Amino acid sequence: MGGAPDETLLEYVLDLAPGRRLLYVPTAGIEDPGRTVWWYERLRGRAEMTHLHFFPWPPSGLRELTLDHDVILVTGGNTANALAIWRTHGFDEILREAWQQGVLLAGWSAGMICWFDYGVTDSFGPQLAPMECLGFLPGSACPHYNSEEQRRPVYTRLVAEGLPAGVAADDDVALHYAGTELREIVTSRDGAAAYRVEPAGERLLETRLLH
């Protein structure tokens, strides 16, 4: 998702999962306890939520905990920091195993781009830069395409200069992949969209408005 999910997009994600056991992973968002509690309140009666915090250390049985869920929801925040922590503890490989077993991997902003080969991020400072990500999905990705002034010009320039082509998503837009195939693009806001970005320019992708 290009930005944080509203209720319409959140329900869309939950409906895609094989069940409603949800693992909330806020590594990129500094694992704020208050925000974690807020998510428990938000999902009460809608999903069986468990949170995964890596500080002061990850829980024992990390693999078993992860694979025992239907959907893994990764928050926005600092993508580079999150990936570094995940790789230190082997969580990147656990996520790949979960994905291969049919667990729905979801997220917004950092939690959107982390699944691709490359993402455009502000992890290193206010300027935007490309970074290598987990590589589950081919190509590159950029969130917040319509809401942050520099996203469109920086991403299109990076792709023109050699960053692998990819997809960009406005806020309130979700990209649904089945395996590595882009199955559907949906939005909860009229006028929001996603784009295919290639060296020659960008192309508007078909987007379905959710009601």
Backbone torsions as a table, in degrees:
resi	resn	phi	psi	omega
1	MET	NA	139.2	-176.2
2	GLY	-68.6	-27.5	177.6
3	GLY	-145.9	178.5	-177.6
4	ALA	-57.7	139.2	-174.0
5	PRO	-76.5	134.6	167.4
6	ASP	-81.0	-174.9	-175.0
7	GLU	-65.0	-35.0	-179.2
8	THR	-65.3	-47.9	180.0
9	LEU	-69.2	-36.6	178.5
10	LEU	-61.3	-43.3	179.4
11	GLU	-66.9	-35.6	176.3
12	TYR	-59.6	-45.5	179.1
13	VAL	-63.0	-47.0	-178.6
14	LEU	-61.5	-36.9	-179.7
15	ASP	-69.8	-23.1	178.5
16	LEU	-76.4	-25.5	-174.8
17	ALA	-73.4	150.8	178.5
18	PRO	-67.2	-20.7	176.0
19	GLY	-154.3	-172.8	-175.1
20	ARG	-118.0	33.4	170.5
21	ARG	-89.7	111.7	-170.7
22	LEU	-115.6	130.5	175.4
23	LEU	-103.5	116.7	-177.6
24	TYR	-94.3	121.3	-173.1
25	VAL	-121.8	96.5	-176.3
26	PRO	-100.4	33.2	-178.5
27	THR	-55.7	-44.3	-177.6
28	ALA	-66.3	-23.2	-176.0
29	GLY	-103.5	29.6	176.4
30	ILE	61.0	15.9	173.0
31	GLU	53.2	45.9	-179.5
32	ASP	-63.1	118.4	-176.6
33	PRO	-60.3	-38.1	179.9
34	GLY	-63.3	-39.0	178.5
35	ARG	-69.0	-36.8	177.0
36	THR	-62.1	-43.9	177.6
37	VAL	-61.9	-40.2	178.7
38	TRP	-59.1	-39.2	179.2
39	TRP	-69.5	-35.4	174.2
40	TYR	-59.8	-42.4	178.8
41	GLU	-65.8	-40.7	-177.7
42	ARG	-64.0	-36.4	-174.7
43	LEU	-96.4	1.1	-179.4
44	ARG	-57.8	128.3	-179.7
45	GLY	80.0	-3.9	-178.0
46	ARG	-116.8	-28.8	-179.9
47	ALA	-153.1	154.7	175.4
48	GLU	-92.9	96.0	-171.2
49	MET	-93.4	140.2	167.5
50	THR	-129.4	144.5	177.9
51	HIS	-105.9	152.3	176.7
52	LEU	-122.5	108.3	173.8
53	HIS	-108.2	138.7	-179.5
54	PHE	-95.9	-5.5	179.1
55	PHE	-113.8	138.0	2.8
56	PRO	-74.2	-14.6	173.5
57	TRP	-162.2	157.9	179.8
58	PRO	-70.6	158.9	-179.9
59	PRO	-69.1	155.7	172.0
60	SER	-67.1	154.7	-178.3
61	GLY	67.5	38.8	-176.7
62	LEU	-59.4	-43.1	-178.9
63	ARG	-63.2	-47.8	-178.1
64	GLU	-63.3	-41.8	178.1
65	LEU	-59.5	-46.3	-176.7
66	THR	-64.9	-47.4	-175.3
67	LEU	-71.8	-10.7	-179.2
68	ASP	-89.0	16.1	-179.2
69	HIS	-122.2	159.3	-179.7
70	ASP	-93.6	-27.9	-178.8
71	VAL	-143.5	138.3	175.1
72	ILE	-114.1	121.7	-175.8
73	LEU	-111.5	115.4	-177.9
74	VAL	-103.6	131.5	-176.2
75	THR	-82.4	173.4	169.8
76	GLY	-76.5	175.0	-179.8
77	GLY	137.3	-142.9	-176.6
78	ASN	-93.2	104.3	-176.6
79	THR	-63.2	-44.5	-177.0
80	ALA	-61.7	-43.1	178.9
81	ASN	-64.1	-43.1	-180.0
82	ALA	-61.5	-46.8	-178.4
83	LEU	-63.9	-37.8	178.7
84	ALA	-62.8	-43.2	179.0
85	ILE	-66.9	-43.8	-179.8
86	TRP	-60.4	-44.4	-178.4
87	ARG	-67.0	-35.0	178.0
88	THR	-59.5	-37.6	-175.7
89	HIS	-102.4	7.4	179.0
90	GLY	74.4	13.5	-178.2
91	PHE	-70.6	-25.2	177.7
92	ASP	-61.4	-41.9	179.1
93	GLU	-73.1	-32.1	175.8
94	ILE	-65.7	-40.9	177.3
95	LEU	-62.4	-40.6	177.5
96	ARG	-61.7	-41.7	178.2
97	GLU	-63.8	-42.3	178.6
98	ALA	-60.5	-45.2	178.6
99	TRP	-60.0	-43.7	-179.7
100	GLN	-67.3	-23.9	179.3
101	GLN	-91.9	2.2	174.9
102	GLY	97.3	7.2	174.2
103	VAL	-70.1	136.1	179.7
104	LEU	-78.2	122.0	176.3
105	LEU	-99.8	125.7	-175.3
106	ALA	-141.3	165.7	177.2
107	GLY	166.3	176.1	179.8
108	TRP	-132.4	149.5	179.2
109	SER	57.6	-111.1	174.9
110	ALA	-54.1	-37.9	-180.0
111	GLY	-75.8	-6.1	170.9
112	MET	-91.2	-51.8	-170.9
113	ILE	-76.2	-20.4	-173.5
114	CYS	-61.3	-24.2	-175.9
115	TRP	-80.7	-15.5	-173.8
116	PHE	-88.1	171.8	173.1
117	ASP	-60.3	-44.4	-177.7
118	TYR	-140.3	152.7	174.6
119	GLY	-136.8	160.3	173.5
120	VAL	-101.3	124.1	-167.8
121	THR	-138.9	156.9	169.5
122	ASP	-105.8	26.6	-178.3
123	SER	-62.7	-25.1	-172.5
124	PHE	-103.5	5.5	-178.5
125	GLY	143.9	-179.5	-176.6
126	PRO	-64.6	-23.6	175.9
127	GLN	-74.3	151.9	179.0
128	LEU	-91.2	146.1	-178.8
129	ALA	-150.0	154.3	175.2
130	PRO	-79.9	152.6	173.8
131	MET	-149.1	150.3	176.1
132	GLU	-76.2	135.5	-177.3
133	CYS	-116.3	-151.6	-171.5
134	LEU	-75.9	-27.3	176.4
135	GLY	80.3	20.5	174.7
136	PHE	-73.1	-37.9	-179.4
137	LEU	-110.5	141.7	-175.4
138	PRO	-76.1	150.8	174.7
139	GLY	85.5	-159.3	-175.9
140	SER	-120.0	170.2	-178.9
141	ALA	-150.6	152.6	179.0
142	CYS	-142.6	123.7	176.2
143	PRO	-91.0	-178.6	173.4
144	HIS	52.2	37.4	-169.9
145	TYR	-65.0	-30.2	-176.5
146	ASN	-102.1	-12.3	-169.1
147	SER	-107.8	-13.4	178.2
148	GLU	-120.2	124.1	-167.1
149	GLU	-55.2	-37.0	-173.6
150	GLN	-88.3	-8.5	-173.9
151	ARG	-60.4	-52.8	-176.0
152	ARG	-63.4	-52.4	-178.3
153	PRO	-64.8	-36.4	-179.2
154	VAL	-70.7	-46.0	-177.6
155	TYR	-64.6	-45.5	179.9
156	THR	-63.2	-36.3	178.0
157	ARG	-67.8	-43.1	-179.3
158	LEU	-61.9	-41.3	179.1
159	VAL	-67.3	-40.4	178.0
160	ALA	-62.6	-29.5	-178.4
161	GLU	-89.9	-1.6	174.0
162	GLY	129.4	-9.8	173.5
163	LEU	-61.9	137.0	179.8
164	PRO	-52.7	140.3	177.4
165	ALA	-57.3	159.2	-177.9
166	GLY	-170.1	-150.6	-175.0
167	VAL	-125.4	147.0	174.6
168	ALA	-124.3	142.3	-178.3
169	ALA	-128.2	132.5	170.5
170	ASP	-68.1	164.3	167.2
171	ASP	-58.8	151.1	-179.9
172	ASP	69.4	22.8	177.3
173	VAL	-124.8	139.4	177.0
174	ALA	-123.6	136.9	175.7
175	LEU	-102.7	122.2	-178.8
176	HIS	-104.5	113.0	176.7
177	TYR	-104.9	139.2	169.5
178	ALA	-112.8	109.4	-167.7
179	GLY	64.5	-124.6	176.9
180	THR	-105.2	10.2	-179.1
181	GLU	-96.2	128.7	174.9
182	LEU	-73.7	104.7	-173.1
183	ARG	-82.6	-41.7	-172.9
184	GLU	-162.1	151.1	171.9
185	ILE	-122.2	130.5	-178.7
186	VAL	-130.1	158.5	176.1
187	THR	-143.1	151.5	175.3
188	SER	-99.4	2.0	-175.8
189	ARG	-133.4	124.1	178.9
190	ASP	-59.1	129.8	179.7
191	GLY	98.5	-18.4	176.0
192	ALA	-77.3	150.5	-172.3
193	ALA	-156.0	176.9	173.1
194	ALA	-127.5	160.8	-172.9
195	TYR	-139.3	145.8	166.9
196	ARG	-91.2	124.1	-177.0
197	VAL	-113.4	119.2	-177.9
198	GLU	-127.6	169.0	-179.1
199	PRO	-54.8	-31.8	-179.1
200	ALA	-80.2	-11.0	-179.6
201	GLY	141.1	-168.1	-177.9
202	GLU	-109.7	153.9	179.5
203	ARG	-133.0	128.6	179.2
204	LEU	-65.9	133.1	179.5
205	LEU	-101.9	149.5	179.5
206	GLU	-62.7	128.6	-175.8
207	THR	-130.2	131.3	-178.9
208	ARG	-96.6	129.4	178.5
209	LEU	-82.8	123.5	177.4
210	LEU	-81.7	146.5	-179.2
211	HIS	-115.8	NA	NA
